[in-house]
Every structure is written in structure tokens, then in C-alpha cells.
Amino acid sequence: MSVPRRTPPMRYEFLIKGELSERALAVFPEFTTAPSQRAFTALCGPVHSDTQLRGILGRFDTLGLTVVEMRRLP
């Protein structure tokens, strides 16, 4: 029986419209904030699966946040 190989998580950056409050940032503990243009918040961090990615996007939607850009980082 072969052991399934775990692939490392992909790193993503989400550019969110507006400056997120500390309370909103607390909903995304797996992400760090990165320097961004004024009036935007960039969140960066690992995403382990497509299912997790859909969950993250769902949290943005539930909070009424606008994702301006989403990209995989090298």
C-alpha cells in the first residue's frame, strides 16, 4: 500500500477593497497582512486545498468584502 504524497500548500494573496478592521482581520487568522495601496488590504497565506479556498472566499462573501484580486504566489 502506498502512502499518499502530501503536496505543500499554495500561497495566495487576496487584495480586498477597503481597510479591514482588527475585528475583520481576526476572521482570517491563517493570513498575514502585506503592504498595499491605500484603501486596500492585502492578505497573504497558505491554502491547502480547493475546498479551503472556497471556504475562504465564502468568508469574504459572508462579511460583504470585495475581493479585487486573487493570485497564487510563487
Contact map, one row per residue, 1 for C-alpha under 8 A:
11100000000000000000000000000000000000000000000000000000000000000000000000
11110000000000000000000000000000000000000000000000000000000000000000000000
11111000000000000000000000000000000000000000000000000000000000000000000000
01111100000000000000000000000000000000000000000000000000000000000000000000
00111110000000000000000000000000000000000000000000000000000000000000000000
00011111000000000000000000000000000000000000000000000000000000000000000000
00001111100000000000000000000000000000000000000000000000000000000000000000
00000111110000000000000000000000000000000000000100000000000000000000000000
00000011111000000000000000000000000000000000011110000000000000000000000000
00000001111100000000000000000000000000000000011100000000000000000000000110
00000000111110000000000000000000000000000001111000000000000000000000000111
00000000011111000000000000000000000000000001111000000000000000000000011110
00000000001111100000000000000000000000000111100000000000000000000000011110
00000000000111110000000000000000000000000111000000000000000000000011111000
00000000000011111000000000000000000000011110000000000000000000000011110000
00000000000001111110000000000000000000011110000000000000000000001111100000
00000000000000111110000000000000000000111000000000000000000000001111000000
00000000000000011111000000000000000000111000000000000000000000000000000000
00000000000000011111100000000000000000111000000000000000000000000000000000
00000000000000000111111110000000000000001000000000000000000000000000000000
00000000000000000011111110000000000000000000000000000000000000000000000000
00000000000000000001111111000000000000000000000000000000000000000000000000
00000000000000000001111111100000000000000000000000000000000000000000000000
00000000000000000001111111110000000000000000000000000000000000100000000000
00000000000000000001111111111000000000000000000000000000000000000000000000
00000000000000000000011111111000000000000000000000000000000000000000000000
00000000000000000000001111111000000000000000000000000000001000000000000000
00000000000000000000000111111110000000000000000000000000000000000000000000
00000000000000000000000011111111000000000000000000000000000000000000000000
00000000000000000000000000011111000000000000110000000000000000000000000000
00000000000000000000000000011111100000000011110000000000000000000000000000
00000000000000000000000000001111110000000011100000000000000000000000000000
00000000000000000000000000000011111000001111000000000000000000000000000000
00000000000000000000000000000001111100001111000000000000000000000000000000
00000000000000000000000000000000111110001100000000000000000000000000000000
00000000000000000000000000000000011111011100000000000000000000000000000000
00000000000000000000000000000000001111111000000000000000000000000000000000
00000000000000000000000000000000000111110000000000000000000000000000000000
00000000000000001110000000000000000011111000000000000000000000000000000000
00000000000000111110000000000000000111111100000000000000000000000000000000
00000000000000111111000000000000111110111110000000000000000000000000000000
00000000000011110000000000000000111100011111000000000000000000000000000000
00000000000011110000000000000011110000001111100000000000000000000000000000
00000000001111000000000000000011110000000111110000000000000000000000000000
00000000001110000000000000000111000000000011111000000000000000000000000000
00000000111100000000000000000110000000000001111100000000000000000000000000
00000000111100000000000000000000000000000000111111011000000000000000000000
00000001110000000000000000000000000000000000011111011000000000000000000000
00000000100000000000000000000000000000000000001111111000000000000000000000
00000000000000000000000000000000000000000000001111111100000000000000000000
00000000000000000000000000000000000000000000000011111110000000000000000000
00000000000000000000000000000000000000000000001111111111000000000000000000
00000000000000000000000000000000000000000000001111111111100000000000000000
00000000000000000000000000000000000000000000000001111111110000000000000000
00000000000000000000000000000000000000000000000000111111111000000000000000
00000000000000000000000000000000000000000000000000011111111100000000000000
00000000000000000000000000000000000000000000000000001111111110000000000000
00000000000000000000000000000000000000000000000000000111111111000000000000
00000000000000000000000000100000000000000000000000000011111111100000000000
00000000000000000000000000000000000000000000000000000001111111111110000000
00000000000000000000000000000000000000000000000000000000111111111100000000
00000000000000000000000000000000000000000000000000000000011111111000000000
00000000000000000000000100000000000000000000000000000000001111111000000000
00000000000000000000000000000000000000000000000000000000000111111100000000
00000000000000011000000000000000000000000000000000000000000111111110000000
00000000000000011000000000000000000000000000000000000000000110011111000000
00000000000001111000000000000000000000000000000000000000000100001111110000
00000000000001111000000000000000000000000000000000000000000000000111110000
00000000000001110000000000000000000000000000000000000000000000000011111000
00000000000111100000000000000000000000000000000000000000000000000011111100
00000000000111000000000000000000000000000000000000000000000000000000111110
00000000011110000000000000000000000000000000000000000000000000000000011111
00000000011110000000000000000000000000000000000000000000000000000000001111
00000000001000000000000000000000000000000000000000000000000000000000000111
